[in-house]
Amino acid sequence: MDRTLAREAAKLAGKKILLQGWVNTKRDHGKITFLDLYDRTGIIQVVGAGEEIRALHPQDVVEIEGIVQPRPASTINEKLQTGKIEVKAEKIEVLSKAEELPFDLGMQTLDLELPTLLDYRSLTLRHPKVRAIFNVQEAIIDEFRESLKRKEFTEFQSPVIIPQGAEGGAEMFEVNYFNHKAFLAQSPQFYKQILVGVFERVFAVNKTLRAEPSVTTRHLTEVTTLDAELGFIEDWEELMDVAEDVIRDIFIRVEKDCNVELQLLDASIPKLSEKIPRIKLREAQGIIFKRTKRENCNEPDLAPEDEREICKWSFEEKGSDLVFVTHYPTSKRPFYTMADPKDPEYTLSFDLLGRGVEWLTGSQRINNLKTLTQKAKERGVDLEKSELYLQAFKYGIPPEGGFSFGSERITMHILGLKNVREASLFPRDMERVDVRLSTLKNK
Amino acid sequence: MDRTLAREAAKLAGKKILLQGWVNTKRDHGKITFLDLYDRTGIIQVVGAGEEIRALHPQDVVEIEGIVQPRPASTINEKLQTGKIEVKAEKIEVLSKAEELPFDLGMQTLDLELPTLLDYRSLTLRHPKVRAIFNVQEAIIDEFRESLKRKEFTEFQSPVIIPQGAEGGAEMFEVNYFNHKAFLAQSPQFYKQILVGVFERVFAVNKTLRAEPSVTTRHLTEVTTLDAELGFIEDWEELMDVAEDVIRDIFIRVEKDCNVELQLLDASIPKLSEKIPRIKLREAQGIIFKRTKRENCNEPDLAPEDEREICKWSFEEKGSDLVFVTHYPTSKRPFYTMADPKDPEYTLSFDLLGRGVEWLTGSQRINNLKTLTQKAKERGVDLEKSELYLQAFKYGIPPEGGFSFGSERITMHILGLKNVREASLFPRDMERVDVRLSTLKNK
């Protein structure tokens, strides 16, 4: 007998079907037992009598043959796709028996502490609310790709093992590479710039690794980064145009395809005005000063409270949850960032802020070999092993730039999660690589 | 003036346009100079007189304003999309000047030795034939995704840094992880199995790393692997059905979208019969013996010459360039591979061979916790740090299996490339991480 998926069962009243899935919850009502069974398409109620069904436990993997029948009117659940029917079990087979769960997974809210959520990751990922996070993340990453493919960007696979860092070597993981010292890539920066010389417009969905010695709610050591880079830009504002289009497409896609997930997680898509406001850092600081009287006008960056304030301003004054802050000081941006020809103390760079935090960062890059090597030298960046990067500029790279953002952070910000670890299937940080490092012998 | 892309110019005879791109080749004919200019959409001929155009060199990045005009009948190139027109240059601006090239990139064939091809990777990637390889690779990877999404697979991002290997620890790169020993993932095996418990059907496009101490034409240390895993399989042959569908979809897509690239690379899609033949290893060895009298009937695997022979047989007798060989000996497959209940010396495993070599490998997995831990123990595999993997089976995993293949190898096999390094943008091996390791100080 062929398997019937949960979502298809509603249409099959009166028919005998074969369900396969996991027991979510079990309720014994005297002689009768109710199961919530779930598979990849949803949840379905199973009802039966006898020892066999009574012996089942949450997370048992079962195969159940039974008849689809309408539920008694009093037990109809309008919220559920299959809420008007149930399956009367006739034959039950246990495909895989689960051990007793350490906590209740059937509950509506999932109020586990983060360490428990992660110690039992293979189990907690099965909770509908946790699964929903990664359905949204999949849609975000997929739409990043689709949006850029519509603009004729080429997808590429960027290396993980690199001979030298793109940003001066801080906080890189070191690999023993056949007795040579190599590193794990913190970003695909050099490679995406090289490939502007090949495909003009490129993007990558790639792992980036940072030996962040900080344990915060925002830091992971392993991140899936979304990177784009494009050549022949008319001017640097075109970079913000493309970033804005991508973000807008992502919002539209998530709203369209992940409606159920957004409801389940009580999340809403940020509000966008027709155009995301763009203001210079110094202007932003002026606005913040006016609103708060905080004297941060000469700082090279926005402090967390200032980020929150400028987002508040953007929402209140411009009707946009997101805001571009531009022209960060040259000294605070990577060596390859293009200085503003009108005011070389500042760069043609931007951060996209939303809901009080940074979402995305980008800039125009220096595309002249001489200027590039000179800037690297001034900043003490060693490019000795970055031959291929310099080679690209030796043989002609057009005016170009790009942007980058982390898939975990954007998932976190859209869904309003409190900790970025919740937005990573298997989060890695200073204290954990699946298992807690403190529990291991230091070897 | 807005930019016109090369492919749009053919329709604009008589109009003034602005082109942006790289000089591919330059030919001086007395007073007149001809350029082949290229951008991401193709090549276009530019003609002009005077010092400015004569001073251009290959790979110069230029912006040219000019009039689109029909070519003289004698110079029409029917093979080229823009072969009936040329652009008479009126104004030339050099956006980025290229240095003298170390070799001619304009030539039809690219007969550079591999070390040169890689030493100048940022330049050689710009050759149309090299670019074509990665256009095909992009289509392969994209179709892998699309094909599985149509079957309701969920895409996930698998970790790079892992606490312990999936296959017993051989040939893993070691990372210094905050003074703990961690490793780079050789495969997403454990994670895709865990996620069968969450999404039923999953796939990943992910970097896998192997400290292969061999320098062959088939080995890279860094590979973009295409992995799929699915639960609630009816029987293990379903795994081959899915793999076959994916491969077939990839062939159809490449043939449809990469026609130009296939012609340029003189490549053709392998021939498939209505169903890819499936034969047991021992049967294959019997066939090979009959055809060649080679006595390899009791070997645990096929030697390279036997792989070639069975592919020859498949093509000659079954009309298929591809063939599944199944039931490899239990001792030769990873500990998690399901043994054939009818003959436990052999596994429910398969390799897909084509054009004389292995393309893809897969199997049903053990989904019973007790059997799994016992097999690991028997094979000396330490799962001490693989808590999350074992946890998944503790809480119920359905009958499941999957398959895996490398994007570089399948690109190589479809295109008939001689060396897998040609199918990696930035290939890593024992001797090279962008730069040749032998040229570096051992530090």
HADDOCK unambig.tbl for C-alpha pairs under 7 A between the chains (distance, minus, plus):
assign (segid A and resid 40 and name CA) (segid B and resid 199 and name CA) 5.77 0.50 0.50
assign (segid A and resid 40 and name CA) (segid B and resid 200 and name CA) 6.14 0.50 0.50
assign (segid A and resid 59 and name CA) (segid B and resid 395 and name CA) 5.80 0.50 0.50
assign (segid A and resid 59 and name CA) (segid B and resid 396 and name CA) 5.79 0.50 0.50
assign (segid A and resid 60 and name CA) (segid B and resid 396 and name CA) 5.59 0.50 0.50
assign (segid A and resid 61 and name CA) (segid B and resid 396 and name CA) 5.64 0.50 0.50
assign (segid A and resid 61 and name CA) (segid B and resid 397 and name CA) 6.71 0.50 0.50
assign (segid A and resid 61 and name CA) (segid B and resid 398 and name CA) 6.11 0.50 0.50
assign (segid A and resid 95 and name CA) (segid B and resid 398 and name CA) 6.26 0.50 0.50
assign (segid A and resid 96 and name CA) (segid B and resid 396 and name CA) 5.27 0.50 0.50
assign (segid A and resid 96 and name CA) (segid B and resid 397 and name CA) 6.26 0.50 0.50
assign (segid A and resid 96 and name CA) (segid B and resid 398 and name CA) 6.18 0.50 0.50
assign (segid A and resid 97 and name CA) (segid B and resid 396 and name CA) 5.79 0.50 0.50
assign (segid A and resid 98 and name CA) (segid B and resid 394 and name CA) 5.79 0.50 0.50
assign (segid A and resid 98 and name CA) (segid B and resid 395 and name CA) 4.25 0.50 0.50
assign (segid A and resid 98 and name CA) (segid B and resid 396 and name CA) 4.79 0.50 0.50
assign (segid A and resid 99 and name CA) (segid B and resid 394 and name CA) 5.91 0.50 0.50
assign (segid A and resid 99 and name CA) (segid B and resid 395 and name CA) 5.75 0.50 0.50
assign (segid A and resid 121 and name CA) (segid B and resid 388 and name CA) 6.76 0.50 0.50
assign (segid A and resid 122 and name CA) (segid B and resid 194 and name CA) 6.13 0.50 0.50
assign (segid A and resid 122 and name CA) (segid B and resid 388 and name CA) 5.73 0.50 0.50
assign (segid A and resid 122 and name CA) (segid B and resid 391 and name CA) 6.20 0.50 0.50
assign (segid A and resid 122 and name CA) (segid B and resid 392 and name CA) 5.22 0.50 0.50
assign (segid A and resid 123 and name CA) (segid B and resid 392 and name CA) 6.59 0.50 0.50
assign (segid A and resid 123 and name CA) (segid B and resid 395 and name CA) 7.00 0.50 0.50
assign (segid A and resid 125 and name CA) (segid B and resid 198 and name CA) 6.29 0.50 0.50
assign (segid A and resid 126 and name CA) (segid B and resid 198 and name CA) 4.91 0.50 0.50
assign (segid A and resid 138 and name CA) (segid B and resid 155 and name CA) 6.38 0.50 0.50
assign (segid A and resid 155 and name CA) (segid B and resid 138 and name CA) 6.40 0.50 0.50
assign (segid A and resid 162 and name CA) (segid B and resid 433 and name CA) 6.38 0.50 0.50
assign (segid A and resid 163 and name CA) (segid B and resid 433 and name CA) 6.02 0.50 0.50
assign (segid A and resid 173 and name CA) (segid B and resid 175 and name CA) 6.93 0.50 0.50
assign (segid A and resid 173 and name CA) (segid B and resid 176 and name CA) 6.70 0.50 0.50
assign (segid A and resid 174 and name CA) (segid B and resid 175 and name CA) 6.07 0.50 0.50
assign (segid A and resid 174 and name CA) (segid B and resid 176 and name CA) 6.08 0.50 0.50
assign (segid A and resid 175 and name CA) (segid B and resid 173 and name CA) 6.94 0.50 0.50
assign (segid A and resid 175 and name CA) (segid B and resid 174 and name CA) 6.06 0.50 0.50
assign (segid A and resid 175 and name CA) (segid B and resid 175 and name CA) 4.91 0.50 0.50
assign (segid A and resid 175 and name CA) (segid B and resid 176 and name CA) 6.83 0.50 0.50
assign (segid A and resid 176 and name CA) (segid B and resid 173 and name CA) 6.72 0.50 0.50
assign (segid A and resid 176 and name CA) (segid B and resid 174 and name CA) 6.08 0.50 0.50
assign (segid A and resid 176 and name CA) (segid B and resid 175 and name CA) 6.84 0.50 0.50
assign (segid A and resid 178 and name CA) (segid B and resid 430 and name CA) 6.76 0.50 0.50
assign (segid A and resid 180 and name CA) (segid B and resid 442 and name CA) 5.78 0.50 0.50
assign (segid A and resid 180 and name CA) (segid B and resid 443 and name CA) 6.09 0.50 0.50
assign (segid A and resid 181 and name CA) (segid B and resid 443 and name CA) 5.94 0.50 0.50
assign (segid A and resid 194 and name CA) (segid B and resid 122 and name CA) 6.13 0.50 0.50
assign (segid A and resid 198 and name CA) (segid B and resid 125 and name CA) 6.29 0.50 0.50
assign (segid A and resid 198 and name CA) (segid B and resid 126 and name CA) 4.90 0.50 0.50
assign (segid A and resid 199 and name CA) (segid B and resid 40 and name CA) 5.77 0.50 0.50
assign (segid A and resid 200 and name CA) (segid B and resid 40 and name CA) 6.16 0.50 0.50
assign (segid A and resid 385 and name CA) (segid B and resid 435 and name CA) 6.63 0.50 0.50
assign (segid A and resid 388 and name CA) (segid B and resid 121 and name CA) 6.75 0.50 0.50
assign (segid A and resid 388 and name CA) (segid B and resid 122 and name CA) 5.72 0.50 0.50
assign (segid A and resid 388 and name CA) (segid B and resid 434 and name CA) 6.85 0.50 0.50
assign (segid A and resid 391 and name CA) (segid B and resid 122 and name CA) 6.19 0.50 0.50
assign (segid A and resid 392 and name CA) (segid B and resid 122 and name CA) 5.22 0.50 0.50
assign (segid A and resid 392 and name CA) (segid B and resid 123 and name CA) 6.59 0.50 0.50
assign (segid A and resid 394 and name CA) (segid B and resid 98 and name CA) 5.82 0.50 0.50
assign (segid A and resid 394 and name CA) (segid B and resid 99 and name CA) 5.91 0.50 0.50
assign (segid A and resid 395 and name CA) (segid B and resid 59 and name CA) 5.83 0.50 0.50
assign (segid A and resid 395 and name CA) (segid B and resid 98 and name CA) 4.27 0.50 0.50
assign (segid A and resid 395 and name CA) (segid B and resid 99 and name CA) 5.76 0.50 0.50
assign (segid A and resid 395 and name CA) (segid B and resid 123 and name CA) 7.00 0.50 0.50
assign (segid A and resid 396 and name CA) (segid B and resid 59 and name CA) 5.81 0.50 0.50
assign (segid A and resid 396 and name CA) (segid B and resid 60 and name CA) 5.61 0.50 0.50
assign (segid A and resid 396 and name CA) (segid B and resid 61 and name CA) 5.64 0.50 0.50
assign (segid A and resid 396 and name CA) (segid B and resid 96 and name CA) 5.27 0.50 0.50
assign (segid A and resid 396 and name CA) (segid B and resid 97 and name CA) 5.80 0.50 0.50
assign (segid A and resid 396 and name CA) (segid B and resid 98 and name CA) 4.81 0.50 0.50
assign (segid A and resid 397 and name CA) (segid B and resid 61 and name CA) 6.70 0.50 0.50
assign (segid A and resid 397 and name CA) (segid B and resid 96 and name CA) 6.27 0.50 0.50
assign (segid A and resid 398 and name CA) (segid B and resid 61 and name CA) 6.11 0.50 0.50
assign (segid A and resid 398 and name CA) (segid B and resid 95 and name CA) 6.27 0.50 0.50
assign (segid A and resid 398 and name CA) (segid B and resid 96 and name CA) 6.19 0.50 0.50
assign (segid A and resid 430 and name CA) (segid B and resid 178 and name CA) 6.77 0.50 0.50
assign (segid A and resid 433 and name CA) (segid B and resid 162 and name CA) 6.37 0.50 0.50
assign (segid A and resid 433 and name CA) (segid B and resid 163 and name CA) 6.02 0.50 0.50
assign (segid A and resid 434 and name CA) (segid B and resid 388 and name CA) 6.83 0.50 0.50
assign (segid A and resid 435 and name CA) (segid B and resid 385 and name CA) 6.63 0.50 0.50
assign (segid A and resid 442 and name CA) (segid B and resid 180 and name CA) 5.82 0.50 0.50
assign (segid A and resid 443 and name CA) (segid B and resid 180 and name CA) 6.10 0.50 0.50
assign (segid A and resid 443 and name CA) (segid B and resid 181 and name CA) 5.99 0.50 0.50
